[in-house]
């Protein structure tokens, strides 16, 4: 099961933009580096919550400048994440 999360404008203008500039300055102009940086940011921000809550069977995919998906192996994990963090579930 997949959960799509839109990256809030505040994160894009603030936290994520600073992430690019401080940690991955090359990501600002390079699309592949930008996607990799957004993936790492999402893993840092949301993966920490997932790991702390015992959800280890997931992958961050479909990364764009404005959204990303988390593919869950278990439907219960996707439901728990959506209830606690947000996003919209996409059936596959």
C-alpha positions in Angstrom: 0.0 0.0 0.0 1.2 3.5 -0.9 0.8 6.7 1.0 1.4 10.0 -0.9 2.6 13.0 1.1 2.6 16.5 -0.3 5.5 18.6 1.0 4.1 21.6 2.7 5.1 25.0 1.2 6.6 26.0 4.6 9.0 23.0 4.4 9.9 23.7 0.8 10.6 27.4 1.5 12.2 26.8 4.9 13.5 23.6 6.3 14.0 21.8 2.9 15.5 24.8 1.2 18.0 25.2 4.1 18.7 21.4 3.8 19.7 22.0 0.1 21.9 25.0 0.9 23.6 23.8 4.0 23.9 20.0 3.5 23.6 19.6 -0.3 24.3 22.9 -2.0 24.8 21.1 -5.4 21.1 20.0 -5.2 19.7 23.4 -6.0 20.5 23.2 -9.7 20.9 19.5 -10.3 17.6 17.6 -10.7 19.0 14.2 -9.7 20.9 15.6 -6.7 17.7 17.5 -5.7 15.7 14.3 -5.9 18.3 12.5 -3.8 18.3 15.3 -1.3 14.5 15.3 -1.0 14.6 11.5 -0.5 17.2 11.8 2.2 15.2 14.7 3.9 12.0 12.6 3.8 13.9 9.6 5.3 15.3 11.8 8.0 12.0 13.5 8.8 9.5 10.6 8.3 11.7 7.5 8.4 12.7 8.4 12.0 9.1 8.3 13.0 8.5 5.1 11.1 11.5 3.4 12.6 10.7 4.5 16.1 7.2 3.1 15.7 8.3 -0.3 14.5 7.6 0.1 10.8 10.6 -1.2 9.1 9.1 -2.5 5.8 8.7 0.6 3.7 10.4 2.5 0.9 10.3 6.2 0.0 9.5 6.5 -3.8 8.0 8.7 -6.4 9.9 11.8 -5.2 9.2 15.1 -6.8 9.8 18.7 -5.7 6.4 18.8 -4.1 5.6 15.3 -3.0 6.8 11.8 -2.4 5.3 8.4 -1.6 6.0 5.8 1.0 5.4 2.2 -0.1 4.4 0.0 2.8 4.6 -3.7 2.8 1.8 -4.0 5.4 -1.5 -2.2 5.1 -1.7 -1.7 8.9 1.5 0.2 8.8 0.2 2.5 6.1 -3.1 3.1 8.0 -1.2 3.9 11.2 1.1 6.3 9.4 -1.7 8.1 7.7 -3.7 8.4 10.9 -0.7 9.8 12.9 1.2 11.8 10.3 -1.1 12.3 7.3 -1.1 11.8 3.6 -3.5 10.0 1.3 -3.6 6.3 0.7 -3.3 5.0 -2.8 -4.5 1.5 -3.4 -2.2 -0.6 -5.7 
